[in-house]
Structures are given as C-alpha cells and as structure tokens.
Amino acid sequence: VFVKEYNSQRVTLEGAISKPGVYPYRGPVSLLQLIATAGGLNDVADGAEVMVFRTSTGMRQAAKFNMDEIKAGRLDDPPIIQGDVVIVGTSTGKKFYNDILKSLPLMGAFGFLL
C-alpha cells in the first residue's frame, strides 16, 4: 500500500475569500499561495486585515498580515502550516460601494417614481 496524499491535514480559509472552505494541506505553502488556491480575495476584501490563527503547544496565537505589502515585496510571505485558520476581513467602504452598484439598476428601473 502506498500513500499518495494525506487528507487529514487541512487549513481553513474564511471571510472575504472567493472560495472559502477547508483545504487539504499538501506541504509547504505560503499565505499568498494559499489565498490564490482559494481563488484570491473577493471584491469586498480588506487585504490589510488578514488574520492567521495557529495553535502551537496548546496555545492559540494570532497574527495580522497585509496582503498588499506582501505582494509589493515589502513584507515576507509567511508560511502556513497544517491546522492554520486564515480569516480575511471585509472592507466596509468596498462593501458599501458594491451595495450601491448592485442597487443602481433597481433605482434606474424605478426612477420614474421619484
């Protein structure tokens, strides 16, 4: 019997991600690579509010990362290990803007009522 891959090792992506969920961990991966695997940040994501939660020696730890700074090469792309939970925050401004854009066609259709 040969083991091709392990499915018991996983990482979790939540929040403003294109495809949030639980993903198999198949070896060394960075935060940027993991987010890319999940389809990247969605249109209301706040790239400056990316939290990584990790349990190490029974202690829960958290770290905040800025994806724009990582992409620009000004910050290191941190390694992700199995069991990590990554949560991407939502930008209130982007969400408000998208909500307005989504309602514009509706407003146009009912503009004659105003």
N, C-alpha and C positions, 0 to 999 in steps of 0.2 A: 504494500500500500504506500503510495506517495501522496504527500500533502501538496496540492497545487497552491492553495492560499488559505489564510485564516479568516474566518468571518466573525470571530469572537472579539476582535479588536476593532473598535469603532471610534469615530469622532462625530460630534453633533454640531450642526450649524442652524442657527435660529435668527429671527429678526428680519431685517431688510435685505434678504438674500433672494436671488432669482428662484432658486430651488432649495428651500430649507429642508433639512431632514437629517437622518443618521446615515453616515457614510462609512464604508469599510476603510480601515486604516491598513495600508499595504506598504508600510515602510516610511523612510524619511520623507517628510513633506513640510513645506513652509506655509505660513499663513496665507500668503498671496496665492500659492499654488492651490491650496485647499478651497479658497473662495472662488478661484477660477473654475475648479472642478464642479462647483455648485452653480455655475452659470454667472458668477460675478455678483456685484451689488445691484440691487434693483433701483428703480428711478427715484425712490424717496429715501435712499440710504444716506446716512451721515458717515462718510468714510473716516472722520476723525473720532468716531465713537465705536470702535471695535473692541469688544471685551473678550478676553480668553480666560476661562476658568479652568483650573487644574487642581486635582487632588494629589498631593505628594506627602508621603509619610503620614497619612491620616489627616493632614491639614488642607483645607480648601484655600487656594490662592487665586488672585485675580490680577490681571494686567490689562491696561488700556493701550491701544495702538491706533495710529493714524495712517490709514492706507495711502493717502496722497503723499505723505512724507516717505513711506516705504517705496512707493512706485517711483518717486523722484530720486531715490538713492540716498536720501538724507538720513534715513533710519534703516537699521538692519531688518531684514525679513525674518521674524522669529520662527524657530522650528515648532511644529505642532507634534504632540505625542498622542498615542492612543489614550482614549478616555477624556481628552480635552473637549470643552464645550465653548463654541465661538458664538457670540451674540453681536449682531450688527445693529446699531441704533438707527432710529428714524429721524430724519431732519424735518422739523416742524414746518420750516419755510418751504421746503420742497413738497411736502405733503399738501400744504395749503395751496400752493401753485398748481399742483396736479389736480386737486379737487376743483379748483376754478376752471381749469382747462376742460375737465370732464363735464362740467355743468354748462359750459358755453353753448354747445349745440342745443341743449334743452332751453336755455334762455332765448336763443335765436328763434326757436320754434314757437315760443310763447311771447315774443317781444311785442306782438300786436296788442296784447292785453294791457300793456303798460301805458 
